[in-house]
Amino acid sequence: MQKIRIKNRSEIDKMKRSSQAAANVLQAIADAIEPGITTYELEMESRKAIEQQNATSSFLNYVIPGHEPYPATICVSVNNKVIHGIPKKSEELVDGDIIGVDTAVSIDGFHGDNAYTFPVGNISSETQKLLEVTKESLYAAISEAKPGNRMGDVSFQLQNVAESAGYSVIQNFSGHGIGRNLHEEPQVPTSGTPGRGVRLRAGMVLAIEAMVNQGNPDVDMLEDGWSIATTDGRLSALFEHTVAILPEGPEILTGSGIWEKV
């Protein structure tokens, strides 16, 4: 099992730079989202923004055993897609859609990772509630990411906020540690029991992900070998921050202006 890597202040400062760059890329994509744009065009916006940040994409050509290398710099998950959607020239956004955009970049050997689900044009009040609850679950989880707590305290908040609103959380995927590698230990499950799991320590850095479904928690992998979608066809939302655990508590490294829009 991979060892949990504790970061010192200098390393966390470097991660803050890469995380803020990732947030800036996400902001550039947010500014381009509107009805009629394709997810491939958003990919082009991402590539331009990554270059402007003097960063390197963490996703492009990323390899997971059993998968082809990931072919893009962002994951774009529209409506009932949950995570890992591949941008396509044929996928055009329309009024009322939602799109989860996940992007990560590397600078000076350290990664920063964040995701946000955006409304496209005018969305229904029911859809708006899904976004609000998913974001709320993420921040509730982040508030528990402090030294001495257990991973279960973080994961329970992801689950409890979502389920209390009548939604479900996916069980097959999780957040993760992050640092010199995009994915490190420990895993950050979307559900858990308070007081259980890995004890949190100052110097851990976590990519905490809230992945919430309107309907049941079941998901399938699509034919492209990457995209994950709900089995019941109902909507799913994704929000993610890179968070450093400091002696005084959590610090969100990927904060940006878009987070005040929902």
C-alpha positions in Angstrom: 0.0 0.0 0.0 1.3 3.4 -0.9 2.5 5.6 2.0 0.6 8.8 2.9 3.0 11.6 2.1 3.1 14.5 4.6 4.0 17.8 3.0 6.0 20.6 4.6 5.1 24.3 4.4 7.4 24.9 1.4 5.7 22.0 -0.5 2.2 23.2 0.5 3.1 26.7 -0.8 4.1 25.1 -4.1 0.9 23.2 -4.2 -1.0 26.4 -3.6 0.6 27.9 -6.7 -0.5 24.9 -8.8 -3.9 24.8 -7.2 -4.5 28.4 -7.9 -3.5 27.9 -11.5 -6.0 25.0 -11.7 -8.7 27.4 -10.4 -7.7 30.0 -12.9 -8.1 27.4 -15.7 -11.5 26.5 -14.4 -12.5 30.1 -14.3 -11.5 30.6 -17.9 -13.6 27.6 -18.9 -16.5 29.0 -16.8 -16.3 32.2 -18.8 -16.8 30.3 -22.0 -19.8 28.2 -21.0 -23.0 29.1 -22.8 -25.7 27.4 -24.9 -24.3 26.4 -28.3 -20.7 25.8 -27.3 -19.3 22.3 -27.7 -17.3 20.4 -25.0 -14.4 20.2 -27.5 -14.4 24.0 -27.7 -14.1 24.1 -23.9 -11.2 21.7 -24.2 -9.5 24.3 -26.5 -10.2 27.0 -24.0 -8.6 24.8 -21.3 -5.5 24.2 -23.3 -5.0 27.9 -23.9 -5.6 28.7 -20.3 -3.1 26.1 -19.1 -0.5 27.5 -21.4 -1.2 31.0 -20.0 -0.6 29.7 -16.5 2.7 28.2 -17.5 1.4 24.9 -16.3 1.2 21.3 -17.5 -2.1 19.4 -17.7 -2.3 16.6 -15.1 -4.9 14.8 -17.1 -3.7 14.7 -20.7 -2.3 11.2 -21.5 -2.9 10.1 -17.9 -2.9 6.3 -17.7 -5.0 4.1 -15.4 -4.5 0.3 -15.8 -7.1 -1.1 -18.2 -7.7 2.3 -19.8 -6.4 4.0 -22.9 -4.4 7.2 -22.0 -6.9 10.0 -21.2 -7.1 12.2 -24.4 -7.9 15.7 -23.0 -6.9 18.3 -20.4 -10.4 18.4 -18.8 -13.2 16.0 -17.9 -16.6 17.3 -19.0 -19.6 15.5 -17.5 -22.9 16.7 -18.9 -26.2 16.0 -17.1 -26.3 12.3 -16.2 -22.6 11.9 -16.6 -20.9 11.8 -13.2 -17.2 12.0 -13.9 -14.5 11.5 -16.6 -16.5 12.6 -19.6 -14.3 13.1 -22.7 -14.8 16.4 -24.7 -16.3 15.9 -28.1 -16.9 18.0 -31.2 -20.4 16.5 -31.4 -21.4 17.4 -27.9 -23.1 20.8 -27.9 -24.4 22.4 -24.7 -28.1 23.5 -24.7 -30.1 25.8 -22.4 -30.9 23.9 -19.2 -28.0 21.5 -19.2 -25.5 21.2 -16.3 -21.8 20.4 -16.9 -19.3 19.2 -14.4 -15.8 20.4 -15.4 -12.8 18.8 -13.7 -9.3 20.1 -14.3 -5.9 19.6 -12.8 -2.5 21.1 -13.6 1.1 20.6 -12.5 3.7 23.3 -11.7 7.2 22.7 -10.3 6.3 19.0 -9.8 3.2 19.5 -7.7 -0.5 19.0 -8.8 -3.6 21.0 -8.1 -7.1 19.6 -8.8 -10.6 21.1 -8.8 -14.0 20.7 -10.3 -17.3 22.6 -10.5 -20.7 21.9 -12.0 -22.0 24.8 -14.0 -25.5 25.7 -15.1 -25.9 26.3 -18.9 -28.3 29.1 -19.4 -31.4 28.8 -17.3 -31.8 25.7 -15.2 -34.8 24.5 -13.2 -35.2 25.1 -9.5 -34.9 21.4 -8.9 -31.6 21.3 -10.8 -30.4 24.3 -8.9 -31.1 22.6 -5.6 -28.9 19.6 -6.7 -26.0 22.0 -7.3 -26.4 23.8 -4.0 -26.6 20.7 -1.9 -23.6 19.1 -3.6 -21.5 22.2 -3.0 -22.8 22.4 0.6 -21.7 18.8 1.1 -18.2 19.6 -0.1 -17.8 22.5 2.3 -19.2 20.5 5.2 -16.6 17.8 4.5 -13.8 20.4 4.2 -14.7 21.8 7.6 -13.9 18.3 9.1 -10.4 18.1 7.5 -8.4 19.0 10.5 -5.7 17.3 12.5 -6.9 14.6 14.9 -10.1 13.9 13.1 -10.6 10.7 11.1 -11.3 10.3 7.4 -14.8 9.1 8.3 -15.6 12.5 9.7 -14.9 14.0 6.3 -16.7 11.3 4.3 -19.7 11.3 6.6 -20.4 14.9 5.7 -20.3 14.2 2.0 -22.9 11.5 2.5 -25.0 13.0 5.2 -25.7 16.4 3.6 -26.6 14.7 0.3 -28.8 12.0 1.7 -30.5 14.4 4.1 -31.7 16.3 1.0 -33.0 13.1 -0.7 -30.0 12.5 -3.0 -27.4 9.7 -3.1 -23.6 9.6 -3.3 -21.7 7.3 -5.7 -19.8 4.5 -4.0 -17.5 3.3 -6.7 -15.2 6.4 -6.8 -13.6 8.7 -4.3 -11.5 11.7 -3.7 -7.8 11.2 -3.0 -4.5 12.5 -1.6 -2.5 14.7 -4.0 1.0 16.1 -4.2 3.8 15.1 -6.5 1.4 12.6 -7.9 -2.1 13.4 -9.0 -3.5 10.5 -7.1 -1.9 9.6 -3.7 -3.0 7.9 -0.5 -5.3 8.3 1.4 -8.5 7.7 -0.4 -11.4 10.1 0.5 -14.6 8.0 0.2 -17.9 9.7 -0.4 -19.5 8.0 2.6 -18.2 7.1 6.0 -18.7 6.8 9.8 -17.6 9.5 12.1 -14.6 8.5 14.2 -13.5 5.8 11.8 -10.8 5.6 9.1 -7.3 7.1 8.7 -6.4 9.7 11.3 -5.8 13.1 9.7 -2.5 14.9 10.3 -1.1 18.3 9.5 0.7 18.2 6.2 -1.8 16.0 4.4 -3.2 17.4 1.2 -6.5 16.0 -0.1 -8.5 16.4 -3.2 -12.0 16.2 -1.7 -14.8 15.4 -4.2 -18.5 15.7 -3.7 -20.3 13.4 -6.3 -24.0 13.5 -5.8 -26.8 11.9 -7.8 -30.4 13.0 -8.0 -31.6 9.4 -8.2 -29.9 6.2 -7.1 -26.2 5.8 -6.6 -25.6 3.3 -9.4 -23.3 4.2 -12.3 -22.0 2.6 -15.4 -18.9 3.1 -17.6 -19.7 4.1 -21.1 -18.3 2.7 -24.3 -15.4 5.3 -24.5 -13.8 3.5 -21.5 -13.7 6.6 -19.3 -17.1 8.3 -18.9 -19.1 7.3 -15.9 -22.9 7.9 -16.0 -25.9 7.3 -13.8 -27.8 4.1 -14.6 -31.2 5.8 -14.1 -30.4 8.7 -16.5 -31.0 11.3 -13.7 -28.6 14.2 -13.1 -25.4 14.2 -11.2 -23.2 17.0 -9.9 -19.5 17.3 -9.0 -17.6 19.8 -6.9 -14.0 19.4 -5.8 -11.3 21.4 -4.0 -7.7 20.7 -3.2 -7.4 21.1 0.6 -4.3 21.3 2.8 -4.6 20.2 6.4 -2.7 22.7 8.6 -2.2 22.7 12.4 -4.9 25.3 12.7 -7.3 23.5 10.3 -8.1 23.2 6.6 -6.9 25.6 3.9 -8.6 25.5 0.5 -5.8 25.8 -2.0 -8.0 26.0 -5.1 -10.4 28.8 -4.1 -11.6 31.2 -6.9 -14.4 33.6 -7.7 -16.6 31.0 -9.4 -17.3 29.4 -6.1 -19.6 32.2 -5.1 -21.9 31.8 -8.1 -23.9 28.8 -6.8 
